[in-house]
Amino acid sequence: MVDSEGNAIDKNLSLPDEIQGSLDKNGIMIQNYGNAMNDYEKFTECGLKYISLIKVVK
């Protein structure tokens, strides 16, 4: 977790070593966890199955 300024609240927070996602012209889509046959979880603090990082153009 981060505070309102983007600084880590827990300095000992372990982050994933490797993240894979799908890249397109509008952003990145990350699958956060798998299923019964392929069990994994990237961001344990997040309950979302898919995380979208959307590019915003101003």
Secondary structure as UniProt FT lines:
FT   TURN            4..5
FT   TURN            11..12
FT   STRAND          21..24
FT   TURN            25..26
FT   STRAND          27..31
FT   TURN            44..45
FT   STRAND          50..54
//
